[in-house]
Amino acid sequence: MFKTRLLSGIVLVVLVVAVLYFGGYVTAISMLLLSLGGVFELLRIYKLHKSAIGVVTYVATVAYYALLMMDKSQFTMPLIILFVLTILGVYVTTYPKFTDKDGMAAILSFVYVTVMLSYMYLIRDLEHGGALVVMVFVCSWVNDTCAYCVGVTLGKHKMTPKLSPKKSVEGLVGGIAGSAVVGALYGMFFDKNVTALENAPVIFAVIGALGAIVAVIGDLAASAIKRNNDIKDYGKLIPGHGGIMDRFDSIIFTAPIIYYGFAYMI
């Protein structure tokens, strides 16, 4: 199991690096496919993945990315409103086939996965986006590693004993601190090797800490949904890791914070 998880993890990292390196349509289409997969996994929990509501959500996801790729972001909000109206239209015209909870699940899937994951592409599309997008992984993977190490060695106080018994308050603090420190170091590298940026270590440290906080929320939110619906993994797409939602749960939350953090602080 460990060997399978390690090998698939290495392949996944290589693919992610390649996708983000090329940027442009390669990144956009890759994020679109990941979003469709994540939406499918989430809708499958509620048995909506093959329904009319599911089809509307898939079409909205494709349309949303098409607007981003055509640089027509001014139409994304009208699209979201149209999507909500269409979901409610399907709900009322087929009543009582679907419940209000089904409609809410579809809307949540679209915003939670499609919209939030698209910020990976939006970060990459920024000036120096290839370097900035690294911070998404600093906030998610570095946070995970530091939180685990600190939690194992110093963890005494349970953070969410009913949801994730192994996570501790000490691990939470260690993960946030680790992300801030690595962020600061990366900020120094960015300032010297990418482009000169005043107070780069401070900016990257703050963004690293904020990103680490929401990464934990993303991880716990994905776990809570699984527990509420009595499932172990969202899927089996990634051997040893589960589905897209299992592997990208924290990244989905981190990407928007990184994007707006750099947009407002630089």
For each residue, the residues with C-beta under 8 A, 3 or more apart:
1: 4 5 240
2: 5 6 240
3: 6 7
4: 1 7 8 239 240
5: 1 2 8 9 239 240 241
6: 2 3 9 10 240
7: 3 4 10 11 239 240
8: 4 5 11 12 238 239 240 241
9: 5 6 12 13 240 241
10: 6 7 13 14
11: 7 8 14 15
12: 8 9 15 16 238 241 247
13: 9 10 16 17
14: 10 11 17 18
15: 11 12 18 19
16: 12 13 19 20
17: 13 14 20 21
18: 14 15 21 22
19: 15 16 22 26 27 30
20: 16 17 23 27 120 124 130 133
21: 17 18 130
22: 18 19 26 27
23: 20 26 27 124 125 129 130
24: 27 28 125
25: 28 29 69
26: 19 22 23 29 30
27: 19 20 22 23 24 30 31 120 121 124 125
28: 24 25 31 32 65 68 69 121
29: 25 26 32 33 65
30: 19 26 27 33 34
31: 27 28 34 35 65 117 118 120 121
32: 28 29 35 36 61 62 65
33: 29 30 36 37
34: 30 31 37 38 117 244 248
35: 31 32 38 39 61 65 113 114 117 118
36: 32 33 39 40 58 61 62
37: 33 34 40 41 235 237 243 244
38: 34 35 41 42 109 113 114 117 234 243 244 245 248 252
39: 35 36 42 43 57 58 61 109 110 113 114
40: 36 37 43 44 49 54 58
41: 37 38 44 45 234 235 243 244 245
42: 38 39 45 46 105 108 109 112 113 225 234 245
43: 39 40 46 48 49 51 53 54 57 105 106 109
44: 40 41 47 48 49 235
45: 41 42 225 229 231 234
46: 42 43 101 102 105
47: 44 51
48: 43 44 51 53 54 102 105 106
49: 40 43 44 54
50: 54
51: 43 47 48 54 55 98 102
52: 55 56 90 94
53: 43 48 56 57 87 90 91 98 102 103 106
54: 40 43 48 49 50 51 57 58 106
55: 51 52 58 59
56: 52 53 59 60 83 86 87 90 106
57: 39 43 53 54 60 61 83 87 106 109 110
58: 36 39 40 54 55 61 62
59: 55 56 62 63
60: 56 57 63 64 79 80 83 86 110 114
61: 32 35 36 39 57 58 64 65 110 114
62: 32 36 58 59 65 66
63: 59 60 66 67 79
64: 60 61 67 68 76 79 80 110 114 115 118
65: 28 29 31 32 35 61 62 68 69 114 118 121
66: 62 63 69 70
67: 63 64 70 72 73 75 76 79
68: 28 64 65 71 72 73 76 118 121 122
69: 25 28 65 66
70: 66 67
71: 68
72: 67 68 75 76
73: 67 68 76
74: 77
75: 67 72 78 79
76: 64 67 68 72 73 79 80
77: 74 80 81
78: 75 81 82
79: 60 63 64 67 75 76 82 83
80: 60 64 76 77 83 84 110 111 115
81: 77 78 84 85
82: 78 79 85 86
83: 56 57 60 79 80 86 87 107 110
84: 80 81 87 88 107
85: 81 82 88 89
86: 56 60 82 83 89 90
87: 53 56 57 83 84 90 91 103 106 107
88: 84 85 91 92 103
89: 85 86 92 93
90: 52 53 56 86 87 93 94 98 103
91: 53 87 88 94 95 98 100 102 103
92: 88 89 95
93: 89 90
94: 52 90 91 97 98
95: 91 92 98
96: 99
97: 94
98: 51 53 90 91 94 95 102 103
99: 96 102 103
100: 91 103 104
101: 46 104 105
102: 46 48 51 53 91 98 99 105 106
103: 53 87 88 90 91 98 99 100 106 107
104: 100 101 107 108
105: 42 43 46 48 101 102 108 109
106: 43 48 53 54 56 57 87 102 103 109 110
107: 83 84 87 103 104 110 111
108: 42 104 105 111 112
109: 38 39 42 43 57 105 106 112 113 114
110: 39 57 60 61 64 80 83 106 107 113 114 115
111: 80 107 108 114 115 116
112: 42 108 109 115 116 252
113: 35 38 39 42 109 110 116 117 245 252
114: 35 38 39 60 61 64 65 109 110 111 117 118
115: 64 80 110 111 112 118
116: 111 112 113 119 252 253 255 256
117: 31 34 35 38 113 114 120 248 251 252 255
118: 31 35 64 65 68 114 115 121 122
119: 116 122 123 255 256 258 259
120: 20 27 31 117 123 124 133 136 251 255
121: 27 28 31 65 68 118 124 125
122: 68 118 119 125 126 255 259
123: 119 120 126 129 132 133 136 255 258 259 262
124: 20 23 27 120 121 129 130 133
125: 23 24 27 121 122 129
126: 122 123 129 132 259 262 263
127:
128: 131 132 190 194 195
129: 23 123 124 125 126 132 133
130: 20 21 23 124 133
131: 128 134 190 194
132: 123 126 128 129 135 258 262
133: 20 120 123 124 129 130 136 137 258
134: 131 137 138 186
135: 132 138 139 183 186 204 207 208 211 258 262
136: 120 123 133 139 140 211 251 254 255 258
137: 133 134 140 141 142 251
138: 134 135 141 142 143 179 182 183 186 208 211
139: 135 136 142 143 179 183 207 208 210 211 212 214 215 250 254 257 258
140: 136 137 143 144 211 215 250 251 254
141: 137 138 144 145
142: 137 138 139 145 146 175 178 179 182 208 212
143: 138 139 140 146 147 175 176 178 179 211 212 215 216 250
144: 140 141 147 148 175 215 219 250
145: 141 142 148 149 178
146: 142 143 149 150 174 175 177 178 179
147: 143 144 150 151 167 171 172 174 175 178 216
148: 144 145 151 152 171
149: 145 146 152 153 174
150: 146 147 153 154 155 170 171 173 174 175 178
151: 147 148 154 155 166 167 168 170 171 174
152: 148 149 155 171
153: 149 150
154: 150 151 168 170 171 174
155: 150 151 152 168 169 170 171
156: 168 170
157: 168 169 170
158: 161 165 167 168 169
159: 164 167 168 169 171 172
160: 163 164 165 167 220
161: 158 165
162: 165
163: 160 220 223 224 227
164: 159 160 167 220 223
165: 158 160 161 162
166: 151
167: 147 151 158 159 160 164 171 172 216 220
168: 151 154 155 156 157 158 159 171 172
169: 155 157 158 159 172 173
170: 150 151 154 155 156 157 173 174
171: 147 148 150 151 152 154 155 159 167 168 174 175
172: 147 159 167 168 169 175 176 216
173: 150 169 170 176 177
174: 146 147 149 150 151 154 170 171 177 178
175: 142 143 144 146 147 150 171 172 178 179 212 215 216
176: 143 172 173 179 180 209 212 213
177: 146 173 174 180 181 209
178: 142 143 145 146 147 150 174 175 181 182 212
179: 138 139 142 143 146 175 176 182 183 208 209 211 212 215
180: 176 177 183 184 205 206 208 209 212
181: 177 178 184 185 205 208
182: 138 142 178 179 185 186 208
183: 135 138 139 179 180 186 187 204 205 206 207 208 209 211
184: 180 181 187 188 201 202 204 205 208
185: 181 182 188 189 201
186: 134 135 138 182 183 189 190 204 208
187: 183 184 190 191 197 200 201 202 203 204 205
188: 184 185 191 192 200 201
189: 185 186 192 193 194
190: 128 131 186 187 193 194 195 197 200 204
191: 187 188 194 195 196 197 200 201
192: 188 189
193: 189 190
194: 128 131 189 190 191
195: 128 190 191
196: 191
197: 187 190 191 200 203 266
198:
199: 202 203
200: 187 188 190 191 197 203 204
201: 184 185 187 188 191 204 205
202: 184 187 199 205 206
203: 187 197 199 200 206 207 262 265 266
204: 135 183 184 186 187 190 200 201 207 208
205: 180 181 183 184 187 201 202 208 209
206: 180 183 202 203 209 210 261 265
207: 135 139 183 203 204 210 211 257 258 261 262 265
208: 135 138 139 142 179 180 181 182 183 184 186 204 205 211 212
209: 176 177 179 180 183 205 206 212 213
210: 139 206 207 213 214 257 261
211: 135 136 138 139 140 143 179 183 207 208 214 215 254 257 258 261
212: 139 142 143 175 176 178 179 180 208 209 215 216
213: 176 209 210 216 217
214: 139 210 211 217 218 253 254 257
215: 139 140 143 144 175 179 211 212 218 219 250 251 253 254
216: 143 147 167 172 175 212 213 219 220 250
217: 213 214 220 221 253
218: 214 215 221 222 249 250 251 252 253 254
219: 144 215 216 222 223 249 250
220: 160 163 164 167 216 217 223 224
221: 217 218 224 225 249 253
222: 218 219 225 226 234 245 246 249
223: 163 164 219 220 226 227 249
224: 163 220 221 227 228
225: 42 45 221 222 228 229
226: 222 223 229 231 232 233 234
227: 163 223 224 230
228: 224 225
229: 45 225 226
230: 227
231: 45 226 234
232: 226 242
233: 226 236 242 243 246
234: 38 41 42 45 222 226 231 242 243 244 245 246
235: 37 41 44 242 243 244 245 246
236: 233 239 242 243
237: 37 242 243 244
238: 8 12 241 242 243 244 246 247
239: 4 5 7 8 236
240: 1 2 4 5 6 7 8 9
241: 5 8 9 12 238 246 247
242: 232 233 234 235 236 237 238 245 246 247
243: 37 38 41 233 234 235 236 237 238 246 247
244: 34 37 38 41 234 235 237 238 247 248
245: 38 41 42 113 222 234 235 242 248 249
246: 222 233 234 235 238 241 242 243 249
247: 12 238 241 242 243 244
248: 34 38 117 244 245 251 252
249: 218 219 221 222 223 245 246 252 253
250: 139 140 143 144 215 216 218 219 253 254
251: 117 120 136 137 140 215 218 248 254 255
252: 38 112 113 116 117 218 248 249 255
253: 116 214 215 217 218 221 249 250 256 257
254: 136 139 140 211 214 215 218 250 251 257 258
255: 116 117 119 120 122 123 136 251 252 258 259
256: 116 119 253 259 260
257: 139 207 210 211 214 253 254 260 261
258: 119 123 132 133 135 136 139 207 211 254 255 261 262
259: 119 122 123 126 255 256 262 263
260: 256 257 263 264
261: 206 207 210 211 257 258 264 265
262: 123 126 132 135 203 207 258 259 265 266
263: 126 259 260 266
264: 260 261
265: 203 206 207 261 262
266: 197 203 262 263
